Amino acid sequence: MSGLLLATRRHRRVTRLGHLRACLPSSAMVALLGLLAGLAAAGPAQGAGVAVGVAVAAATFAFGTLVVDAADRLASSLVLPVGLAAYTTTVVVLGAVVLRFADSSSAVITGLPWGVLVGTLSWVLVQSWWAWTSPTPYVVLPPG
């Protein structure tokens, strides 16, 4: 019985992290495109802000994915509380950063929200595409 449990957890771990192979490279491409677009539209500082914003969005999603996967490997019952704690921590940290730099007039800071927005949209779209096209089973049947 324990062999079946380990095999099932190993299988879930692969499917839980599989989207990172699509989302992380696409985020790097979107950051580069954002850097170039910001550079062309408003200068190098805004372009850097857009690229940093995309990186912040990607790091936030990757952090949540890795934390939930680690919780699942320990015990499946931890997935919800750990996922909610990771989400809350991320929102609090990002909120503190926003409040800290709210009065800044730096061009990097003005480009950052656009990068977060574009990075979030691209991550969600790529992860959705991955989920729709991957051969991930919805039900794991025991062998035999």
N, C-alpha and C positions, 0 to 999 in steps of 0.2 A: 504493500500500500504506500509506503513512504517513497518508493521509487516512482510511482505514478504521480505523487504530489510534487516531487522535485522536477520531474519531466514537464509537468504542467506549468510550474513556476518558471522554468527555463524558457518554455515556449512563450508565456505571457511577457517575459522580460524582453524577448526579441521583438515582439509586436509593439510593446510599449515604447521602445526606443527607436523603432524603425523609421519613424518620420523625421528624426534628426538628420538622417543621411540626405534627405531632400530639403529640409527647411534651413539648415545651417549654410550650405553653399548658396542657396537662393538669397538668403539674407546678406551674404557677402556681396553678391552681385547687385542687389538692391542698394546696399550701402555705397558701392562704387558709383552706380548710376545717380544716386542722390548727391554724392559728392560732386560729380560732374555737372549735374543740373543746377545745384546750388552755386557752384563756381561760375557757371555761365550766367545765371540770373542775378546773383547778388554779391558775388565775390567769394574769396577763399574761406573766410570765417564762417559764412552761412553754409557753404558746402560742407565744411567740417562739422558744423552743428547737425546738419541732416544726417551725415554718416554716423556720428556718435549716437543720434537718436535711434537709428536703425539698429545699431549695436546694442543699445540699452534694451530695446524691445526683444531682440533675439536672446540676449542674456537672461532676461526675465522669463521668457517661455522655456528656455533650456533648463534653467534652474528648477522651475516647477516640475518639468518632466523628470529630471534626475532625482529630485527629492521624492516624488511619488513612486518612481521605480524602486528606489532604495527601501521605501516603506513597504512596498509590495513584496520585495524579497524577504523582508523580516517577518511580516505577517499581513495577510490581505486585509485584516480588519483595521489596520492603521492607515490605509490609503485615504479615506475621507478626512480624518482629523489632521493628518500630516499635510494633505493637499490644501485644506483650508488654512492651516497655519502658514504654509509657504505663501499662499496667495495674500494673506493678511500682512505678513512680513514684507512682501514685495511692495504692496500698496503703501504701507507706512513709510518704508524707506524712500520710495519714489516721491511720496508726498512731502517728506522732510527735505529732500533735495530741491523740489520745486519751490517750497517756501523759502529755503535758504537763498536761492538765486532769483526770487521773484522781482526784486528791485534792480537787477542787473540790466544794463543796456548793451551788453556784449552781443555781437552779431552771432557768435557761436550759440549763445543761449536762445536767441530768436529763431535759429534754424532747428534747434533740438526738437520742439514739439512736432514739427512737420516730419522729421525723421522717425519719431516714435509712432506717429499716425501711419505713415507709409510702411514702416517695418511691421507694425501690428497687422495691417491689412494683408501684406504679402505673406506673412507667416500663416495667418488663418487660411488664406486661399491655397497656399502650397500644402499645408497639413490636410485641408479638406480634399484636395486633389489626391494626395497620397492615400487617404482613407478610402476614397471612392474607387481607386484603381488598384490598391494592393490586395493580394490574395489572403488577407487576414481572416481567419475563421471567426465566426461569432460564437460558436459553441465548440468547446474542445471535448471531443469524444474520447473515452478511454480506449486504449488499443484492444483489439480482439473482438 
